[in-house]
């Protein structure tokens, strides 16, 4: 019945064919007619269509492979290595002096004076006069200031009067002693002739001995009075403040009417000094050298100093001494550096940069040239100093040896050649071989 229905459905849409009579007497077999066509064997064939809801396995497999390939492509695109933007700088050769000396250590310090003093008084008093100004040349022993000496002068005059009185009393006692000795002699002569009693002789002897003792006491009192006069004279002299050595006054710390004291007393109303005197012939440089590099410094070593005030002026110096102790808080050792020749432009407390030099031995092969790189290009990784050099668009990690570090640059003895591009402030996650992109400043 199903086959019959299918055949019927197919034939329902087909036009019926009949034999038409050709006007010329022929018969045409292709003219359609409205009557039912005759069935044939093709009409009995059963057509099998695809079963509804079923998908071929090959199509599913192909779709799965395509989705996997697409996801792999997306993952690769998302995780592909990208160029890290970095800032670079070219390494340059470290300067070498004309005589073949090279720098082995750079440091900074200050100009100091070995002889400098804040001049004060020995006694507490009110300033009466100040005879010094900043920048004035001072001679040794020159009067710098005077204190009020009214009370001291009065005490000196009293001591002098007491000394005069002691001398006068001493003269009176000498006269009385001479008279007692003459009376004693008369009593001795009378006693020999048995004219005077023994009691008179004993009384004369006692009087003479008492006057001798009184004379010795008055002589001691007179000496005390003289010493007292000397003390007050010294105190009067202490009111005059003099320069302890020749130099230049760099500060004026007191004014007339102010109180000055050798010790800090009275808070901010009492000065402890009149002025500061500096011996300009004792100027030198004090440098705190990191104890890790102190082995590069030795006494007598040549040094080149540059004052911040005169950056183009190279001053020849030498190492005077290495102070044999270290500062545990700063991990530094103090080094004294002296000037070969002093100049009026060199002033105390000036900031100065120094370069410790190392003279090359005669006939020795020239040492490898050191290079300078920015200080921010050198990092400590895995306990070693390293820099990253850009090679063919990738970062190359190199271990380097650091000669010394300055304020902005670091001198490297090996690991980097002059002209190579080093990465400044490399990222913490930068690794060897990473792709990088240089950023133009």
C-alpha positions as CSV (number, residue, x, y, z in Angstrom):
1,X,0.0,0.0,0.0
2,X,2.9,2.4,0.8
3,X,4.6,1.7,-2.5
4,X,1.4,2.3,-4.3
5,X,0.8,5.6,-2.5
6,X,4.3,6.7,-3.5
7,X,3.7,5.8,-7.1
8,X,0.5,7.6,-7.1
9,X,2.0,10.7,-5.5
10,X,4.7,10.9,-8.2
11,X,2.3,10.4,-11.0
12,X,-0.1,12.9,-9.7
13,X,2.1,15.7,-10.7
14,X,3.0,14.5,-14.2
15,X,0.8,15.5,-17.3
16,X,-0.8,12.7,-19.2
17,X,0.5,12.1,-22.7
18,X,-1.6,11.0,-25.8
19,X,-1.1,10.6,-29.5
20,X,-2.0,13.7,-31.4
21,X,-2.7,13.7,-35.1
22,X,-0.2,15.7,-37.1
23,X,-2.0,17.9,-39.7
24,X,0.4,16.4,-42.3
25,X,-1.0,13.0,-41.5
26,X,1.5,11.9,-38.9
27,X,1.0,11.0,-35.3
28,X,2.9,12.8,-32.5
29,X,3.7,10.9,-29.3
30,X,4.9,13.9,-27.3
31,X,1.7,15.8,-26.8
32,X,0.4,15.8,-23.3
33,X,-3.0,14.7,-22.5
34,X,-5.1,15.0,-19.4
35,X,-5.7,11.3,-19.1
36,X,-3.8,9.0,-16.7
37,X,-0.4,7.6,-18.0
38,X,0.4,4.1,-18.2
39,X,2.5,2.7,-15.3
40,X,6.0,1.4,-16.0
41,X,8.8,-0.4,-13.9
42,X,10.5,2.8,-12.9
43,X,7.3,3.9,-11.2
44,X,7.5,0.8,-8.9
45,X,11.1,1.7,-7.5
46,X,11.1,2.6,-3.8
47,X,13.3,5.7,-3.1
48,X,15.1,5.6,0.3
49,X,15.9,9.0,1.8
50,X,18.2,9.7,4.7
51,X,16.9,8.8,8.1
52,X,15.8,11.8,10.0
53,X,18.1,13.0,13.0
54,X,21.3,11.1,11.9
55,X,24.7,12.8,11.1
56,X,27.6,11.1,9.4
57,X,30.6,10.3,11.7
58,X,33.0,11.8,9.3
59,X,31.3,15.2,9.5
60,X,31.4,15.1,13.3
61,X,35.1,14.2,13.3
62,X,35.9,17.0,10.9
63,X,34.0,19.5,12.9
64,X,35.8,18.4,16.1
65,X,39.2,18.7,14.5
66,X,38.3,22.2,13.2
67,X,37.2,23.4,16.6
68,X,40.4,22.0,18.2
69,X,42.6,23.7,15.6
70,X,40.7,27.0,16.1
71,X,41.2,26.8,19.9
72,X,44.9,26.0,19.5
73,X,45.3,29.0,17.2
74,X,43.5,31.3,19.7
75,X,45.7,30.0,22.6
76,X,48.9,30.5,20.6
77,X,47.8,34.0,19.7
78,X,47.1,34.8,23.3
79,X,50.3,33.4,24.7
80,X,52.7,34.2,21.9
81,X,55.9,36.0,23.1
82,X,55.8,39.8,22.7
83,X,58.6,42.2,22.6
84,X,59.2,43.9,26.0
85,X,59.8,47.7,25.6
86,X,63.1,48.7,27.3
87,X,65.2,51.8,27.5
88,X,68.8,51.4,26.5
89,X,72.1,53.3,26.6
90,X,75.4,52.8,24.9
91,X,78.4,51.7,27.0
92,X,81.4,54.1,26.6
93,X,85.1,53.8,27.3
94,X,86.2,55.1,30.7
95,X,88.6,58.1,30.4
96,X,92.3,57.5,30.9
97,X,94.8,60.2,31.8
98,X,97.6,61.2,29.5
99,X,100.3,59.6,31.6
100,X,98.7,56.2,31.4
101,X,97.0,56.2,34.7
102,X,93.5,54.7,35.0
103,X,90.8,55.2,37.6
104,X,90.5,52.3,40.0
105,X,87.9,54.0,42.3
106,X,85.6,57.0,42.3
107,X,84.4,58.5,45.5
108,X,83.1,61.8,46.9
109,X,83.8,63.8,50.0
110,X,84.3,67.3,51.4
111,X,87.2,69.8,51.9
112,X,88.1,70.1,55.5
113,X,90.6,72.0,57.6
114,X,92.9,70.1,60.0
115,X,93.3,73.3,62.0
116,X,90.0,75.0,62.7
117,X,88.7,76.4,66.0
118,X,85.7,78.2,67.4
119,X,87.4,80.7,69.6
120,X,85.8,81.2,73.0
121,X,86.6,82.8,76.3
122,X,88.0,81.1,79.3
123,X,85.5,82.7,81.6
124,X,81.9,83.6,81.5
125,X,81.2,87.2,80.8
126,X,79.4,89.9,78.8
127,X,80.8,90.7,75.4
128,X,82.0,94.3,75.4
129,X,83.7,94.5,72.0
130,X,84.1,92.3,68.9
131,X,87.0,93.1,66.6
132,X,86.6,90.5,63.9
133,X,84.4,90.1,60.8
134,X,83.9,87.2,58.4
135,X,86.6,86.8,55.8
136,X,89.2,88.8,57.8
137,X,92.7,87.5,57.9
138,X,93.8,86.8,61.5
139,X,97.3,86.8,62.9
140,X,98.3,84.6,65.7
141,X,97.7,86.4,69.0
142,X,95.5,89.1,67.5
143,X,92.8,90.5,69.8
144,X,89.4,89.2,68.6
145,X,87.1,90.5,71.3
146,X,87.0,91.9,74.8
147,X,84.6,91.0,77.7
148,X,83.3,93.4,80.4
149,X,86.2,93.6,82.9
150,X,84.6,96.0,85.4
151,X,84.3,93.6,88.3
152,X,87.6,91.9,87.5
153,X,89.5,95.1,87.4
154,X,88.0,96.1,90.8
155,X,89.0,92.8,92.3
156,X,92.5,93.3,90.9
157,X,92.8,96.7,92.5
158,X,91.7,95.3,95.8
159,X,94.2,92.5,95.6
160,X,96.9,95.0,94.8
161,X,96.0,97.1,97.8
162,X,96.1,94.0,100.0
163,X,99.5,93.3,98.7
164,X,100.7,96.8,99.5
165,X,99.2,96.5,103.0
166,X,101.0,93.2,103.5
167,X,104.3,94.7,102.5
168,X,103.8,97.6,104.9
169,X,103.0,95.3,107.8
170,X,106.1,93.3,106.9
171,X,108.3,96.4,107.1
172,X,106.8,97.3,110.5
173,X,107.5,93.8,111.8
174,X,111.1,93.9,110.6
175,X,111.6,97.2,112.6
176,X,110.2,95.7,115.7
177,X,112.2,92.6,115.3
178,X,115.4,94.6,115.0
179,X,114.5,96.5,118.2
180,X,113.8,93.2,120.0
181,X,117.1,91.7,118.9
182,X,119.0,94.8,120.3
183,X,117.1,94.6,123.5
184,X,118.0,90.9,123.7
185,X,121.7,91.7,123.2
186,X,121.7,94.2,126.1
187,X,120.0,91.7,128.3
188,X,122.7,89.1,127.5
189,X,125.5,91.6,128.3
190,X,123.8,92.6,131.6
191,X,123.3,89.0,132.5
192,X,127.0,88.3,132.0
193,X,127.8,91.1,134.5
194,X,125.1,89.8,136.8
195,X,123.4,93.1,136.7
196,X,120.0,92.1,135.2
197,X,118.0,89.3,136.5
198,X,117.5,86.1,134.4
199,X,113.8,86.8,134.0
200,X,114.5,89.9,131.9
201,X,116.9,87.9,129.7
202,X,114.3,85.2,129.1
203,X,111.6,87.8,128.4
204,X,113.9,89.5,125.8
205,X,114.6,86.2,124.1
206,X,110.9,85.3,123.9
207,X,110.0,88.7,122.4
208,X,112.6,88.3,119.7
209,X,111.6,84.8,118.8
210,X,107.9,85.8,118.6
211,X,108.7,88.7,116.3
212,X,110.8,86.4,114.1
213,X,107.8,84.0,113.8
214,X,105.5,86.9,113.1
215,X,107.8,88.2,110.4
216,X,107.8,84.8,108.7
217,X,104.0,84.7,108.8
218,X,103.8,88.2,107.3
219,X,106.2,87.3,104.6
220,X,103.9,84.4,103.7
221,X,100.9,86.7,103.8
222,X,102.7,89.1,101.5
223,X,103.5,86.2,99.1
224,X,99.8,85.2,99.1
225,X,98.8,88.8,98.4
226,X,101.2,88.8,95.4
227,X,99.8,85.6,94.1
228,X,96.3,87.0,94.5
229,X,97.3,90.0,92.4
230,X,98.7,87.6,89.8
231,X,95.4,85.6,89.7
232,X,93.3,88.7,89.2
233,X,95.7,90.0,86.5
234,X,95.3,86.6,84.7
235,X,91.5,86.9,85.0
236,X,91.7,90.4,83.6
237,X,93.8,89.1,80.7
238,X,91.2,86.4,80.1
239,X,88.7,89.0,79.3
240,X,90.7,89.7,76.2
241,X,90.1,87.0,73.6
242,X,93.0,86.4,71.2
243,X,93.5,84.2,68.1
244,X,95.2,80.9,68.8
245,X,96.8,80.7,65.3
246,X,96.9,82.5,62.1
247,X,94.0,82.0,59.6
248,X,90.8,83.4,58.3
249,X,87.7,84.1,60.2
250,X,84.8,82.1,58.6
251,X,82.1,83.1,61.0
252,X,81.2,85.7,63.6
253,X,79.2,84.1,66.4
254,X,78.7,86.8,69.0
255,X,77.8,90.5,69.3
256,X,78.5,93.1,71.9
257,X,76.1,92.8,74.9
258,X,75.7,89.0,74.6
259,X,76.8,86.6,77.3
260,X,79.6,84.2,76.3
261,X,80.7,81.1,78.2
262,X,83.1,78.3,77.6
263,X,80.4,75.8,78.5
264,X,76.8,75.7,77.3
265,X,74.7,77.5,79.9
266,X,71.7,79.7,79.9
267,X,70.1,78.1,76.9
268,X,69.9,80.2,73.7
269,X,70.8,83.4,75.4
270,X,74.5,82.4,76.0
271,X,77.0,82.1,73.2
272,X,79.8,79.5,73.4
273,X,82.2,81.2,70.9
274,X,83.2,84.5,69.5
275,X,84.2,83.4,65.9
276,X,85.6,80.5,63.9
277,X,89.1,80.7,62.6
278,X,90.4,78.3,59.9
279,X,94.0,77.7,59.0
280,X,93.7,77.7,55.2
281,X,97.1,76.1,54.8
282,X,95.8,72.9,56.5
283,X,93.0,72.2,53.9
284,X,92.6,68.6,52.8
285,X,89.9,66.2,51.6
286,X,88.1,63.7,53.8
287,X,86.4,60.7,52.0
288,X,84.4,57.8,53.3
289,X,85.3,54.8,51.1
290,X,83.2,51.7,51.2
291,X,85.1,49.0,53.0
292,X,84.5,46.7,50.0
293,X,86.8,48.9,47.9
294,X,89.4,50.0,50.5
295,X,91.8,47.5,49.1
296,X,92.2,49.7,46.1
297,X,93.5,52.6,48.1
298,X,97.0,53.0,49.6
299,X,99.1,55.9,51.1
300,X,100.8,58.0,48.5
301,X,98.4,56.9,45.7
302,X,97.8,59.6,43.1
303,X,94.3,61.1,43.2
304,X,92.5,63.5,40.8
305,X,90.0,65.8,42.6
306,X,87.2,67.8,41.0
307,X,85.3,70.5,42.9
308,X,81.6,70.7,42.3
309,X,82.0,74.5,42.0
310,X,84.7,74.1,39.3
311,X,83.8,70.9,37.3
312,X,86.4,71.5,34.6
313,X,89.3,72.0,37.0
314,X,91.3,68.8,37.7
315,X,93.3,69.2,40.9
316,X,96.2,66.8,41.5
317,X,96.2,65.2,44.9
318,X,97.6,62.3,46.8
319,X,96.5,60.0,49.6
320,X,97.8,61.1,53.0
321,X,96.6,58.3,55.2
322,X,94.0,55.7,55.7
323,X,92.4,56.0,59.1
324,X,92.8,52.5,60.7
325,X,89.2,52.1,61.8
326,X,85.8,51.5,60.1
327,X,82.4,52.9,60.7
328,X,80.2,50.0,61.5
329,X,77.0,52.0,60.8
330,X,78.0,53.1,57.3
331,X,80.5,50.3,56.5
332,X,83.1,52.9,55.4
333,X,86.7,53.7,56.1
334,X,87.9,57.4,56.3
335,X,90.7,58.4,53.9
336,X,92.6,61.6,54.0
337,X,93.6,63.2,50.7
338,X,96.0,66.1,50.5
339,X,96.4,68.8,47.7
340,X,99.6,68.9,45.8
341,X,99.2,72.7,45.7
342,X,96.7,74.9,47.5
343,X,94.7,77.5,45.7
344,X,92.5,80.4,47.0
345,X,89.5,78.9,45.2
346,X,89.6,75.9,47.5
347,X,87.4,76.6,50.5
348,X,86.4,74.6,53.5
349,X,83.3,72.3,53.3
350,X,83.3,72.3,49.5
351,X,81.9,69.2,47.9
352,X,84.5,67.3,45.8
353,X,84.6,64.2,43.7
354,X,87.9,62.2,43.6
355,X,89.2,59.6,41.3
356,X,91.9,57.3,42.7
357,X,94.4,56.6,40.0
358,X,96.6,53.6,39.3
359,X,99.8,54.3,37.4
360,X,100.7,51.7,34.8
361,X,104.1,49.9,35.1
362,X,106.7,50.8,32.6
363,X,106.8,48.3,29.7
364,X,103.7,46.5,30.9
365,X,101.0,45.5,28.4
366,X,98.1,47.9,28.3
367,X,95.2,46.8,30.5
368,X,91.8,46.2,29.1
369,X,89.9,49.4,28.8
370,X,87.1,49.8,31.3
371,X,83.7,51.0,30.2
372,X,81.1,53.2,31.8
373,X,77.4,52.3,31.9
374,X,74.5,54.0,33.7
375,X,74.3,53.1,37.3
376,X,70.7,51.8,36.8
377,X,71.9,49.3,34.2
378,X,73.7,47.1,36.8
379,X,71.7,44.7,38.9
380,X,72.4,42.1,41.5
381,X,70.9,38.8,40.6
382,X,71.8,35.4,42.2
383,X,74.6,37.2,44.2
384,X,76.4,38.6,41.1
385,X,76.5,41.8,39.2
386,X,74.8,41.5,35.8
387,X,73.7,43.7,32.9
388,X,71.4,43.0,30.0
389,X,72.8,43.7,26.5
390,X,70.5,44.0,23.5
391,X,71.7,41.5,20.7
392,X,69.5,41.0,17.6
393,X,66.4,42.2,19.3
394,X,66.8,39.9,22.3
395,X,68.1,40.5,25.9
396,X,71.4,38.8,26.6
397,X,72.3,38.5,30.3
398,X,76.0,39.0,31.1
399,X,78.0,38.8,34.4
400,X,80.2,41.8,34.8
401,X,83.0,43.0,37.2
402,X,82.4,46.3,38.8
403,X,85.5,48.6,39.3
404,X,83.7,51.4,41.1
405,X,80.3,53.2,41.2
406,X,79.9,56.9,40.9
407,X,76.9,59.2,41.3
408,X,75.4,58.4,37.9
409,X,77.7,55.9,36.2
410,X,79.3,52.5,37.1
411,X,82.7,51.5,35.7
412,X,82.9,47.9,34.5
413,X,86.2,46.1,34.1
414,X,84.8,43.2,32.0
415,X,81.6,41.8,30.5
416,X,80.6,44.7,28.3
417,X,82.4,46.3,25.3
418,X,82.2,49.9,24.4
419,X,79.4,50.7,22.0
420,X,77.1,47.9,23.1
421,X,73.5,48.8,24.1
422,X,72.8,48.0,27.7
423,X,69.3,48.0,29.1
424,X,68.7,50.7,31.8
425,X,66.5,49.7,34.7
426,X,65.6,46.2,33.3
427,X,62.3,44.7,34.4
428,X,62.4,42.2,37.2
429,X,60.9,39.5,35.0
430,X,63.3,40.1,32.2
431,X,65.1,36.8,31.4
432,X,68.0,35.8,29.2
433,X,66.9,35.6,25.5
434,X,63.7,37.5,26.0
435,X,62.5,39.5,23.0
436,X,62.9,43.2,23.6
437,X,62.1,46.5,21.8
438,X,64.2,49.5,22.3
439,X,62.4,52.7,23.2
440,X,64.0,55.9,21.9
441,X,64.4,58.5,24.6
